[in-house]
């Protein structure tokens, strides 16, 4: 049976600056520890042959988000004639960042004494010697990451930093490696116009990942962190599709822009209460 423990310090700060600017900043310092981070995996083998209690797969030690909404001052005085065009504009921004997510490397090891499956399977040659299982390797003392300008993210895992144990789990701890940082900025430009007393229009242009910085996920558990994979050590996924795909407006996606228009109608008539 898996166990999970999560503790966090959460803070929030709000500030209104004059009549034009509203801001809010949130920060969380947290730590999640467990023995199993998903329902699909089986941790029994790892528990029997080594500790599985460590940082959760989703452990984010630091997480920050900030929002701001600026009401652009409308032209006045001698420039008042520009108010129909430059009046009632707003700029909204959302900035977020969090620390790296942990992961670990795995390799195919053999435990003797098990029966082999029938048919042609990729693990049959190993299985003929015993039972093939994914285990954490031993650390050799060499750097886990090495620079490589030809792969996504500019670095890759160093295969020389790991070696398969002769039996059981190696000395690498679960989720002892750290992946890629994350930061993102979304910006919106909108304008609200009052057509009549009851009808208003709003035009909006949203830019997601406005700076278009690439956001990479950790190496794929079944490929990038598998020592037997030809793509070992290389991340092959963007953050937004690391969990089976998603919208291009999802955090970590490439820059995308969308425009929208909204009509608001106040159907409630104005009434005045009689004086008593």
C-alpha positions as CSV (number, residue, x, y, z in Angstrom):
1,X,0.0,0.0,0.0
2,X,1.4,3.4,-1.0
3,X,1.8,6.3,1.4
4,X,1.9,10.1,0.7
5,X,2.8,13.1,2.7
6,X,2.5,16.7,1.6
7,X,3.3,19.9,3.5
8,X,3.4,23.4,2.1
9,X,3.6,27.1,3.0
10,X,1.3,29.2,0.8
11,X,1.4,33.0,0.6
12,X,-0.4,35.6,-1.4
13,X,0.0,39.3,-1.8
14,X,-2.5,41.7,-3.5
15,X,-1.9,45.4,-4.2
16,X,-3.9,48.1,-6.0
17,X,-1.7,50.9,-7.3
18,X,-3.8,54.1,-7.8
19,X,-6.8,53.8,-10.1
20,X,-5.1,51.9,-12.9
21,X,-3.1,48.9,-11.7
22,X,-4.1,45.8,-9.8
23,X,-1.6,43.1,-9.0
24,X,-1.5,39.7,-7.2
25,X,1.5,37.4,-6.4
26,X,1.2,33.9,-5.1
27,X,4.0,31.7,-3.9
28,X,4.0,28.1,-2.5
29,X,6.9,26.3,-0.9
30,X,5.9,22.7,-0.7
31,X,7.3,19.2,-0.4
32,X,5.5,16.0,-1.4
33,X,6.9,12.6,-0.5
34,X,5.4,9.2,-1.3
35,X,6.2,5.6,-2.2
36,X,4.0,5.5,-5.4
37,X,2.9,8.5,-7.5
38,X,0.4,6.8,-9.8
39,X,-2.2,4.1,-9.7
40,X,-1.0,2.3,-12.8
41,X,2.5,1.3,-11.5
42,X,3.4,-1.6,-9.2
43,X,5.9,-0.7,-6.5
44,X,6.1,-4.1,-4.8
45,X,9.3,-5.2,-6.5
46,X,11.0,-1.9,-5.8
47,X,9.9,-2.0,-2.1
48,X,11.2,-5.5,-1.6
49,X,14.6,-4.7,-3.1
50,X,15.2,-1.1,-2.1
51,X,13.5,2.0,-0.6
52,X,10.8,3.6,-2.8
53,X,10.1,6.4,-0.4
54,X,11.2,9.7,-2.0
55,X,10.1,12.9,-3.6
56,X,6.8,12.4,-5.6
57,X,6.8,12.5,-9.3
58,X,4.9,15.8,-9.1
59,X,6.9,17.3,-6.3
60,X,7.3,21.1,-7.0
61,X,9.4,22.6,-4.3
62,X,8.8,26.2,-5.5
63,X,5.8,27.5,-7.4
64,X,5.1,31.1,-8.2
65,X,2.4,33.0,-10.2
66,X,1.8,36.7,-10.7
67,X,-1.1,38.5,-12.3
68,X,-1.5,42.2,-13.2
69,X,-4.2,44.2,-14.9
70,X,-3.5,47.7,-16.2
71,X,-6.1,50.1,-17.2
72,X,-4.4,52.2,-19.9
73,X,-5.2,55.9,-19.1
74,X,-7.5,57.4,-21.7
75,X,-6.2,60.5,-23.6
76,X,-7.4,63.8,-22.2
77,X,-7.0,67.5,-22.6
78,X,-5.8,68.5,-26.1
79,X,-5.7,64.7,-27.1
80,X,-9.2,64.1,-26.0
81,X,-10.3,63.7,-29.6
82,X,-8.4,60.3,-29.6
83,X,-10.5,58.9,-26.7
84,X,-12.9,57.1,-29.1
85,X,-10.0,55.1,-30.4
86,X,-7.5,54.9,-27.5
87,X,-9.9,54.9,-24.6
88,X,-11.0,52.0,-22.4
89,X,-8.0,49.7,-23.2
90,X,-6.7,47.2,-20.7
91,X,-3.5,45.0,-20.5
92,X,-3.6,41.8,-18.5
93,X,-0.6,39.6,-17.8
94,X,-0.1,36.2,-16.1
95,X,3.5,35.1,-15.2
96,X,4.2,31.7,-13.7
97,X,7.2,29.7,-12.8
98,X,8.0,26.6,-10.8
99,X,11.1,24.5,-9.9
100,X,12.1,21.3,-11.7
101,X,10.3,18.0,-11.5
102,X,12.2,15.0,-10.2
103,X,12.7,11.6,-12.0
104,X,15.1,8.6,-12.0
105,X,16.8,6.4,-14.5
106,X,15.9,2.8,-15.0
107,X,17.5,-0.2,-16.7
108,X,16.6,-3.7,-17.6
109,X,18.1,-6.2,-15.2
110,X,17.7,-10.0,-14.9
111,X,16.6,-12.0,-11.9
112,X,17.3,-15.7,-12.4
113,X,14.9,-18.5,-11.7
114,X,11.7,-17.3,-13.5
115,X,9.9,-18.9,-16.4
116,X,10.0,-17.4,-19.8
117,X,7.0,-16.2,-21.8
118,X,6.0,-18.1,-25.0
119,X,6.2,-16.5,-28.4
120,X,8.6,-14.0,-29.8
121,X,9.1,-11.1,-27.5
122,X,11.9,-8.5,-27.3
123,X,12.9,-9.6,-23.8
124,X,13.1,-13.3,-24.6
125,X,16.9,-13.5,-24.9
126,X,17.2,-12.0,-21.4
127,X,14.3,-14.0,-20.1
128,X,15.9,-17.2,-21.1
129,X,18.5,-16.4,-18.5
130,X,15.9,-15.3,-15.9
131,X,13.3,-12.7,-15.3
132,X,13.8,-9.3,-16.9
133,X,12.7,-6.2,-14.8
134,X,13.3,-2.5,-14.8
135,X,15.4,-1.5,-11.8
136,X,17.3,1.7,-10.8
137,X,21.0,1.5,-11.7
138,X,24.2,2.2,-9.8
139,X,25.7,5.7,-9.9
140,X,29.3,5.8,-11.2
141,X,30.2,9.2,-9.8
142,X,30.2,10.9,-13.2
143,X,28.0,13.9,-14.0
144,X,24.4,12.9,-14.7
145,X,23.8,15.6,-17.3
146,X,26.1,16.7,-20.1
147,X,25.8,19.6,-22.5
148,X,24.6,18.8,-26.0
149,X,23.5,21.6,-28.3
150,X,22.0,19.2,-30.8
151,X,19.2,17.8,-28.5
152,X,16.1,19.6,-27.2
153,X,16.9,21.6,-24.0
154,X,20.6,21.7,-24.8
155,X,21.6,18.8,-22.5
156,X,21.2,15.0,-22.2
157,X,21.7,12.4,-19.6
158,X,25.2,10.8,-19.5
159,X,25.0,7.1,-20.0
160,X,28.5,6.7,-18.4
161,X,27.0,8.0,-15.1
162,X,25.0,4.8,-14.7
163,X,25.6,1.1,-14.6
164,X,23.3,-1.8,-14.2
165,X,23.6,-3.8,-10.9
166,X,24.3,-7.5,-11.0
167,X,21.2,-8.1,-8.9
168,X,18.4,-6.1,-7.3
169,X,18.2,-2.4,-7.2
170,X,21.2,-0.1,-7.6
171,X,22.2,2.7,-5.3
172,X,20.4,5.4,-7.3
173,X,17.5,6.7,-5.2
174,X,14.0,7.1,-6.6
175,X,13.4,10.6,-8.2
176,X,16.9,11.7,-7.4
177,X,17.5,13.5,-10.7
178,X,16.1,17.0,-11.6
179,X,14.8,17.9,-15.1
180,X,14.0,21.3,-16.7
181,X,12.8,24.5,-15.2
182,X,9.5,26.1,-16.2
183,X,8.5,29.7,-16.7
184,X,5.7,31.2,-18.8
185,X,4.1,34.6,-19.6
186,X,0.7,35.1,-21.1
187,X,-0.4,38.6,-22.2
188,X,-3.9,39.9,-23.1
189,X,-5.0,43.2,-24.7
190,X,-8.7,44.0,-24.4
191,X,-11.1,46.9,-24.9
192,X,-14.5,47.4,-23.4
193,X,-17.0,49.7,-25.1
194,X,-20.4,50.7,-23.8
195,X,-22.8,50.8,-26.8
196,X,-26.0,51.7,-24.9
197,X,-27.0,51.6,-21.3
198,X,-27.7,47.9,-21.5
199,X,-25.3,46.7,-24.2
200,X,-21.5,46.5,-24.0
201,X,-18.9,45.1,-26.3
202,X,-15.5,43.6,-25.4
203,X,-12.7,42.9,-27.9
204,X,-9.8,40.7,-26.6
205,X,-6.5,39.4,-28.0
206,X,-4.7,36.8,-26.0
207,X,-1.1,35.6,-26.5
208,X,-0.2,32.4,-24.7
209,X,3.5,31.8,-24.1
210,X,4.0,35.3,-25.4
211,X,7.8,35.1,-25.4
212,X,7.7,31.7,-27.2
213,X,10.3,30.1,-25.0
214,X,10.3,26.2,-25.5
215,X,9.2,24.3,-22.4
216,X,10.6,20.7,-22.3
217,X,9.4,17.9,-20.1
218,X,11.6,15.4,-18.4
219,X,12.8,12.4,-20.5
220,X,10.1,9.9,-21.2
221,X,10.0,7.2,-18.5
222,X,9.7,4.4,-21.2
223,X,12.3,5.8,-23.5
224,X,14.5,8.7,-22.4
225,X,15.3,7.3,-18.9
226,X,15.6,3.7,-20.0
227,X,19.2,2.6,-20.3
228,X,18.3,0.1,-23.0
229,X,16.6,2.6,-25.2
230,X,18.5,4.1,-28.3
231,X,17.0,7.5,-27.3
232,X,18.3,7.3,-23.7
233,X,19.0,10.6,-22.1
234,X,17.1,12.8,-24.6
235,X,13.8,14.5,-23.9
236,X,11.5,14.0,-26.9
237,X,8.4,15.8,-25.6
238,X,7.2,19.4,-25.0
239,X,5.8,19.9,-21.5
240,X,2.2,20.5,-22.7
241,X,1.9,17.1,-24.4
242,X,3.9,15.1,-21.9
243,X,0.8,13.6,-20.4
244,X,-1.0,12.5,-23.6
245,X,-1.4,15.7,-25.5
246,X,-3.4,18.8,-24.8
247,X,-4.6,22.2,-26.1
248,X,-2.2,24.7,-27.5
249,X,-3.3,27.0,-24.8
250,X,-2.0,24.6,-22.2
251,X,1.0,25.7,-20.1
252,X,4.2,24.8,-21.9
253,X,2.8,24.9,-25.4
254,X,4.4,27.0,-28.2
255,X,3.2,30.5,-28.6
256,X,-0.4,30.8,-29.8
257,X,-2.7,33.8,-30.2
258,X,-6.5,34.0,-30.2
259,X,-9.0,36.8,-30.7
260,X,-12.5,37.0,-29.2
261,X,-15.4,39.3,-29.1
262,X,-18.1,39.3,-26.4
263,X,-21.5,41.1,-26.3
264,X,-23.0,41.7,-22.9
265,X,-26.7,42.5,-22.5
266,X,-28.2,43.7,-19.3
267,X,-31.8,42.5,-19.5
268,X,-32.8,43.8,-16.1
269,X,-34.6,47.1,-16.3
270,X,-33.6,49.9,-14.0
271,X,-36.1,50.5,-11.2
272,X,-36.2,53.1,-8.5
273,X,-37.4,52.4,-5.1
274,X,-40.1,54.8,-3.8
275,X,-39.2,57.1,-1.0
276,X,-40.7,56.3,2.3
